[in-house]
Amino acid sequence: MSCATAPFLTADVESTPDCGRGRHHLTADVAPAPCSSSANAPALEFDAWRASDSQARTAARNVRRTLLLDPHGPLEQTLSAAATRDTVMKAPLAVVVFNRPDHARRLYERLLPEGERELFVISDGPRENRPGESDLVASSRAAFSKWPGPVHHLFSPTNLGVKARISSGLTQVFQHVDRAIILEDDCLPHPSFFRFCDDLLEKHGSDERVMSICGTKTFPGHIGGSDTFFSKYNNCWGWATWKRAWSLYDDRFSDRSTFQIIRDFSRVLGSYRAGVYWSYLLRKVLKGEIRSWAYCWMMTCFLHRGLHVYPRANLVINSGFGPQSTHTHRPEPYMPQQYGEVPPFPWSYQQDPTPYNPADRWIEDNMYSKSLRVRLRWIVERMNERARQTA
């Protein structure tokens, strides 16, 4: 791990046992929820002889007959999904806030239905040369002061910068938990986003090929078959990952020469153009010309040949465009501005972790190294924008 871990974790909390499950949460003046035991939960069964009328008895008898004849059929799969849903761990939340209290409050309201989850609030300190920023930072932090569940405040007393603060903050989060759902203050998740993350964090928790779960679907094309697909590219606008994946995060890449970087990126991405582009980005990051932990995370995943799971329908909207944003001053055509047509649960999850090549080609051609056609269009748009600004 090349990023420094900031030595602070501030919270007024008390430790209480988590329903006898062998670990402890930090709670902020909140009474622990009543403990429940699966042993006391009613079993899922169909008893034909207790049905109240003949039609109900017939229906119950047919259900039992169906299960006996086809124990692995669609009905059994549905019942199994319903029975095991309660056993899937609800992952902790990690939110990143800074100097946009309106965004922080909007995210807080969106997250309240998930208020029983453990919450980590990551915040950088104010910059000394920005008058009034201390009040904005304080207001942003205060947006989560009444979180109903367990909460941890990861507040930096000084300004570390976006790259160091987010990466070190996530490192702190994974000193406490083995998985987390991560949202920056300008990301507004669809209600289905949380179950999507929970299910796949559980499903791929031990599969080292899978590095993250991503909620923002930038690829506009249709996905056939399952309700999810895999990609070589990460997206950090609403995502989730595990401690075992984040432990690989690197922001120095000192063990490879420039030639090795270009070669390895080209092999992973299947394009020399892409290899040169990502090597160029890496040099700019290492020189401090681009302050992006997300590029470092993406390139870490490339070099470990990691994959990322996406939904077939977009589950996160990014509302953070504007002058206060560090990187996204204006919306790009590939940034979805609305949710997709989200299917009801249970979803059909892709079983084999192999990348969906049409999506990866589109992402590289339109978002990163860009095809010749897209690059020319991008240059013309930038020239027109500068002309409007100087007019």
ChimeraX attribute file (.defattr): number of C-alpha atoms within 10 A of each C-alpha:
attribute: neighborCount
match mode: 1-to-1
recipient: residues
	/A:1	13
	/A:2	14
	/A:3	16
	/A:4	12
	/A:5	15
	/A:6	18
	/A:7	9
	/A:8	13
	/A:9	14
	/A:10	10
	/A:11	14
	/A:12	11
	/A:13	15
	/A:14	13
	/A:15	11
	/A:16	16
	/A:17	13
	/A:18	15
	/A:19	14
	/A:20	11
	/A:21	9
	/A:22	7
	/A:23	9
	/A:24	13
	/A:25	18
	/A:26	20
	/A:27	22
	/A:28	19
	/A:29	13
	/A:30	14
	/A:31	10
	/A:32	15
	/A:33	10
	/A:34	7
	/A:35	9
	/A:36	10
	/A:37	9
	/A:38	9
	/A:39	7
	/A:40	7
	/A:41	8
	/A:42	7
	/A:43	9
	/A:44	9
	/A:45	8
	/A:46	15
	/A:47	11
	/A:48	18
	/A:49	13
	/A:50	10
	/A:51	15
	/A:52	9
	/A:53	10
	/A:54	11
	/A:55	10
	/A:56	14
	/A:57	17
	/A:58	14
	/A:59	14
	/A:60	19
	/A:61	16
	/A:62	14
	/A:63	16
	/A:64	16
	/A:65	12
	/A:66	16
	/A:67	14
	/A:68	11
	/A:69	9
	/A:70	11
	/A:71	13
	/A:72	13
	/A:73	11
	/A:74	12
	/A:75	14
	/A:76	16
	/A:77	13
	/A:78	13
	/A:79	12
	/A:80	13
	/A:81	14
	/A:82	14
	/A:83	12
	/A:84	9
	/A:85	14
	/A:86	10
	/A:87	10
	/A:88	14
	/A:89	14
	/A:90	21
	/A:91	25
	/A:92	22
	/A:93	22
	/A:94	24
	/A:95	25
	/A:96	23
	/A:97	27
	/A:98	24
	/A:99	24
	/A:100	20
	/A:101	20
	/A:102	15
	/A:103	20
	/A:104	25
	/A:105	19
	/A:106	15
	/A:107	22
	/A:108	21
	/A:109	14
	/A:110	16
	/A:111	19
	/A:112	14
	/A:113	10
	/A:114	19
	/A:115	17
	/A:116	15
	/A:117	19
	/A:118	22
	/A:119	25
	/A:120	25
	/A:121	21
	/A:122	25
	/A:123	26
	/A:124	24
	/A:125	19
	/A:126	23
	/A:127	15
	/A:128	11
	/A:129	7
	/A:130	8
	/A:131	9
	/A:132	12
	/A:133	17
	/A:134	16
	/A:135	13
	/A:136	16
	/A:137	21
	/A:138	17
	/A:139	20
	/A:140	23
	/A:141	25
	/A:142	13
	/A:143	19
	/A:144	23
	/A:145	14
	/A:146	12
	/A:147	20
	/A:148	19
	/A:149	21
	/A:150	23
	/A:151	25
	/A:152	21
	/A:153	18
	/A:154	27
	/A:155	22
	/A:156	19
	/A:157	12
	/A:158	12
	/A:159	14
	/A:160	17
	/A:161	14
	/A:162	16
	/A:163	20
	/A:164	19
	/A:165	26
	/A:166	22
	/A:167	25
	/A:168	23
	/A:169	28
	/A:170	22
	/A:171	20
	/A:172	19
	/A:173	24
	/A:174	18
	/A:175	10
	/A:176	11
	/A:177	13
	/A:178	16
	/A:179	25
	/A:180	26
	/A:181	25
	/A:182	22
	/A:183	22
	/A:184	23
	/A:185	26
	/A:186	23
	/A:187	25
	/A:188	25
	/A:189	23
	/A:190	18
	/A:191	15
	/A:192	15
	/A:193	21
	/A:194	21
	/A:195	17
	/A:196	23
	/A:197	26
	/A:198	21
	/A:199	19
	/A:200	18
	/A:201	27
	/A:202	15
	/A:203	13
	/A:204	19
	/A:205	20
	/A:206	11
	/A:207	12
	/A:208	14
	/A:209	17
	/A:210	25
	/A:211	29
	/A:212	27
	/A:213	27
	/A:214	29
	/A:215	29
	/A:216	28
	/A:217	23
	/A:218	19
	/A:219	22
	/A:220	15
	/A:221	11
	/A:222	10
	/A:223	16
	/A:224	9
	/A:225	11
	/A:226	13
	/A:227	17
	/A:228	18
	/A:229	23
	/A:230	25
	/A:231	23
	/A:232	23
	/A:233	22
	/A:234	26
	/A:235	21
	/A:236	19
	/A:237	22
	/A:238	26
	/A:239	25
	/A:240	28
	/A:241	25
	/A:242	23
	/A:243	19
	/A:244	16
	/A:245	21
	/A:246	21
	/A:247	13
	/A:248	14
	/A:249	21
	/A:250	19
	/A:251	22
	/A:252	16
	/A:253	17
	/A:254	9
	/A:255	7
	/A:256	11
	/A:257	10
	/A:258	15
	/A:259	10
	/A:260	12
	/A:261	21
	/A:262	20
	/A:263	16
	/A:264	20
	/A:265	23
	/A:266	20
	/A:267	16
	/A:268	16
	/A:269	19
	/A:270	12
	/A:271	16
	/A:272	15
	/A:273	17
	/A:274	22
	/A:275	20
	/A:276	19
	/A:277	17
	/A:278	22
	/A:279	22
	/A:280	14
	/A:281	18
	/A:282	23
	/A:283	14
	/A:284	14
	/A:285	19
	/A:286	15
	/A:287	10
	/A:288	11
	/A:289	11
	/A:290	15
	/A:291	18
	/A:292	22
	/A:293	21
	/A:294	16
	/A:295	20
	/A:296	22
	/A:297	20
	/A:298	20
	/A:299	25
	/A:300	20
	/A:301	25
	/A:302	20
	/A:303	14
	/A:304	15
	/A:305	18
	/A:306	24
	/A:307	23
	/A:308	24
	/A:309	31
	/A:310	28
	/A:311	25
	/A:312	24
	/A:313	21
	/A:314	24
	/A:315	27
	/A:316	27
	/A:317	22
	/A:318	20
	/A:319	14
	/A:320	21
	/A:321	15
	/A:322	12
	/A:323	10
	/A:324	11
	/A:325	13
	/A:326	12
	/A:327	13
	/A:328	14
	/A:329	12
	/A:330	12
	/A:331	14
	/A:332	10
	/A:333	10
	/A:334	13
	/A:335	16
	/A:336	19
	/A:337	13
	/A:338	12
	/A:339	16
	/A:340	17
	/A:341	10
	/A:342	17
	/A:343	13
	/A:344	7
	/A:345	12
	/A:346	15
	/A:347	15
	/A:348	11
	/A:349	18
	/A:350	14
	/A:351	12
	/A:352	8
	/A:353	17
	/A:354	16
	/A:355	17
	/A:356	13
	/A:357	12
	/A:358	13
	/A:359	22
	/A:360	17
	/A:361	18
	/A:362	17
	/A:363	20
	/A:364	17
	/A:365	17
	/A:366	20
	/A:367	18
	/A:368	14
	/A:369	19
	/A:370	19
	/A:371	17
	/A:372	11
	/A:373	10
	/A:374	14
	/A:375	16
	/A:376	11
	/A:377	12
	/A:378	14
	/A:379	11
	/A:380	11
	/A:381	12
	/A:382	11
	/A:383	12
	/A:384	11
	/A:385	11
	/A:386	10
	/A:387	10
	/A:388	9
	/A:389	8
	/A:390	6
	/A:391	5
